[in-house]
Amino acid sequence: MLNNKVALITGSARRIGASIAKMLHANGYNTLIHYNESESEAKQLVDHLNSIRADSAVSIQANLSELTELSTLCEKTINQWGQIDLLVNNASCFYPTAGFKSDDWDSIMNTNLRAPYYLSQNLSGALKLTSGSIINLVDIYAERPLKDHSIYSMSKAGIAMMTQTLARELAPDIRVNGVSPGAILWPEKENEQTTSKEGIISQTPLARCGTPEDICDAVNYLASSTFVTGQIIKVDGGRSLYL
């Protein structure tokens, strides 16, 4: 078994996922950088991490909405270093939906809910061997819906329940927890900005947006703790108090 722990972080080529990967790598983890379409960003991140510590990071491509690719992702994860200590289900599909469209349902639910559940279950055997843990990225909208994002909100509500359910089912060998972000990074696409930044900040007691480092702090705590399971930490500046 490696001296270094091993972490798989889904959707970690960019944004919050990349910040989590960098933090875990700095804390001594070998990191598996999962991506779907962000190949160049994933390669740049892997090159950067390997320049710090040789042979400590690799990238794995997979479309999380496809079961066959999820199976391959699990196989590559275990084969890379022969173990896994931490699974961070970070990847998420976020966009507004109006009414019911089967394509939207499949895209969001398969990526946001089915994939984390599949990965958690299929990697649980390897995680048990290392007394590992799972950390799910939830959302404050898992408890109170975001207008025009019904499928997304339902998918995140499912992740919250999955966190608590698996915490019971996989105990005592594997700890399962969640981090529920509020406003951290603003959506890149204009059509995803359903509420003004000023409006969100006005409803946040700490009167500002958070940073990826705020999420990393929560992930780091949950990854290193030994007696916390089934918990979801809100990192939202208090905004959920207004929802």
C-alpha positions in Angstrom: 0.0 0.0 0.0 1.2 3.5 -0.8 2.5 5.8 1.8 0.5 8.5 0.1 -3.2 8.4 0.3 -5.2 8.4 -3.0 -8.1 10.7 -3.9 -10.5 10.7 -6.8 -12.1 14.0 -7.4 -14.8 14.1 -10.1 -15.0 17.3 -12.2 -11.7 18.5 -11.0 -10.1 20.0 -14.0 -11.5 23.4 -13.3 -13.1 25.7 -10.7 -13.9 24.3 -7.2 -12.9 20.8 -8.2 -9.4 21.9 -9.2 -9.0 23.8 -6.0 -10.0 20.7 -4.0 -7.5 18.6 -6.0 -4.7 21.1 -5.4 -5.5 21.2 -1.6 -5.5 17.4 -1.3 -2.3 17.1 -3.3 -0.6 19.7 -1.0 -1.7 17.6 1.9 0.1 14.5 0.5 -2.6 12.8 -1.6 -2.0 11.3 -5.0 -4.8 12.7 -7.0 -6.9 11.3 -9.8 -8.2 14.3 -11.8 -11.5 13.3 -13.5 -12.8 15.4 -16.4 -15.4 15.0 -19.2 -14.7 17.7 -21.8 -12.0 19.9 -20.1 -9.0 17.9 -21.4 -6.6 20.7 -21.7 -7.3 22.1 -18.3 -7.0 18.6 -16.8 -3.6 18.0 -18.5 -2.3 21.4 -17.3 -3.4 20.6 -13.7 -1.8 17.2 -13.8 1.5 18.6 -15.2 1.5 21.2 -12.5 0.9 18.7 -9.7 3.5 16.3 -11.1 6.1 19.2 -11.3 5.6 19.5 -7.5 5.8 15.8 -6.8 6.6 13.4 -9.5 4.1 10.7 -10.5 1.5 12.0 -8.0 -1.3 12.9 -10.4 -3.1 11.5 -13.4 -6.2 12.5 -15.4 -9.1 10.2 -16.3 -11.8 11.1 -18.8 -15.3 9.9 -18.4 -18.8 11.0 -19.2 -20.6 10.5 -15.8 -24.0 10.1 -17.4 -22.9 6.9 -19.1 -22.8 3.7 -17.0 -20.2 2.0 -19.1 -17.8 4.9 -18.6 -18.5 5.0 -14.9 -17.4 1.3 -14.7 -14.2 2.2 -16.6 -13.6 5.1 -14.3 -13.8 2.8 -11.3 -11.4 0.3 -12.9 -8.8 2.9 -13.8 -9.0 4.5 -10.4 -8.2 1.2 -8.6 -5.6 0.1 -11.2 -3.6 3.4 -11.1 -2.2 3.0 -7.5 -4.0 -0.1 -6.2 -6.0 1.8 -3.6 -8.3 4.7 -2.9 -8.7 6.5 0.3 -11.0 9.4 -0.6 -13.8 9.9 -3.2 -15.0 13.4 -3.7 -18.2 13.6 -5.7 -17.8 17.2 -7.0 -18.9 17.0 -10.6 -22.3 18.6 -11.3 -24.6 19.6 -14.1 -26.3 22.9 -13.5 -28.7 24.8 -15.8 -32.3 26.0 -15.7 -35.1 23.8 -16.9 -38.7 24.6 -17.8 -41.3 21.9 -17.6 -40.3 18.2 -18.2 -37.9 17.3 -20.9 -36.5 13.7 -20.7 -33.1 14.8 -22.0 -32.7 17.4 -19.2 -33.9 14.8 -16.6 -31.4 12.2 -17.8 -28.5 14.7 -18.1 -28.9 16.3 -14.7 -30.1 13.2 -12.7 -27.5 10.8 -14.2 -24.6 13.2 -13.6 -25.6 14.7 -10.3 -27.2 11.7 -8.5 -26.8 8.4 -10.3 -23.0 8.8 -10.9 -22.1 9.7 -7.3 -24.2 6.8 -6.0 -22.6 4.4 -8.6 -19.1 5.5 -7.8 -19.7 5.3 -4.0 -21.1 1.8 -4.2 -18.6 0.4 -6.7 -15.6 1.9 -4.9 -16.8 1.0 -1.4 -14.9 -2.3 -1.4 -11.6 -0.5 -2.0 -12.5 2.3 0.4 -13.2 -0.2 3.1 -9.7 -1.6 2.8 -8.2 1.8 3.6 -10.9 3.0 6.1 -11.5 5.7 3.6 -14.3 8.3 3.2 -16.6 9.8 0.7 -17.4 13.6 0.5 -20.3 14.8 -1.6 -20.7 18.3 -2.9 -24.4 19.1 -2.2 -26.0 22.6 -2.5 -28.0 24.8 -0.2 -30.8 24.4 -2.8 -31.1 20.8 -1.7 -33.3 22.1 1.1 -35.0 25.1 -0.6 -35.6 25.1 -4.4 -34.0 27.5 -6.8 -36.6 28.9 -9.2 -36.5 27.4 -12.7 -34.0 24.8 -11.5 -36.4 22.1 -10.3 -34.5 19.1 -11.7 -31.2 20.4 -10.4 -32.7 21.1 -6.9 -34.2 17.6 -6.8 -30.9 16.0 -7.8 -29.1 17.8 -5.0 -31.8 16.8 -2.5 -31.1 13.3 -3.5 -27.4 13.7 -2.9 -28.2 15.0 0.6 -30.2 11.9 1.4 -27.6 9.7 -0.3 -25.0 11.1 2.1 -27.0 10.2 5.1 -28.1 6.8 3.8 -24.6 5.7 2.8 -23.2 7.0 6.1 -25.4 4.4 7.8 -25.0 1.6 5.3 -21.2 1.9 4.9 -20.4 2.4 8.5 -18.2 1.6 10.4 -15.7 1.1 7.7 -16.3 4.2 5.5 -17.3 7.7 6.6 -19.7 9.6 4.3 -20.2 13.4 4.6 -21.2 16.4 2.5 -20.3 20.0 1.9 -23.2 22.3 0.9 -21.9 25.5 -0.8 -23.7 28.8 -1.2 -22.5 31.5 -3.5 -18.8 30.7 -4.2 -18.0 31.0 -7.9 -20.4 32.9 -10.1 -21.7 30.9 -13.1 -19.6 31.4 -16.2 -22.6 31.4 -18.6 -24.9 34.5 -18.5 -28.0 32.4 -19.0 -27.2 30.5 -15.7 -27.3 33.7 -13.7 -30.9 33.6 -12.5 -30.3 36.0 -9.6 -28.1 39.1 -9.5 -24.9 38.9 -7.6 -26.0 41.9 -5.6 -29.3 40.3 -4.7 -27.6 37.2 -3.4 -25.0 39.1 -1.4 -27.8 41.2 0.2 -29.4 38.0 1.5 -26.1 36.7 2.9 -25.4 37.6 6.5 -21.6 37.8 5.9 -22.3 40.2 3.0 -20.0 38.6 0.5 -19.4 35.6 -1.7 -17.3 32.8 -0.5 -14.1 31.4 -2.2 -13.1 28.0 -3.3 -10.7 27.9 -0.4 -13.7 28.0 1.9 -15.0 24.8 0.4 -11.5 23.3 0.5 -11.3 24.0 4.3 -14.5 22.0 4.8 -13.4 19.2 2.6 -10.1 19.0 4.4 -11.8 18.9 7.8 -14.1 16.1 6.7 -11.3 14.1 5.0 -9.1 14.2 8.1 -11.7 13.8 10.8 -12.2 10.3 12.3 -15.5 10.6 14.2 -17.7 12.6 11.8 -20.1 10.8 9.4 -23.5 11.5 7.9 -23.0 15.3 8.3 -23.5 18.1 5.7 -21.6 21.3 6.4 -23.1 24.4 4.9 -20.5 26.8 3.6 -22.8 29.7 2.5 -22.1 32.7 4.7 -25.4 32.2 6.4 -27.4 32.6 3.2 -29.5 29.4 3.9 -31.0 31.3 6.9 -32.9 33.4 4.3 -34.1 30.5 2.1 
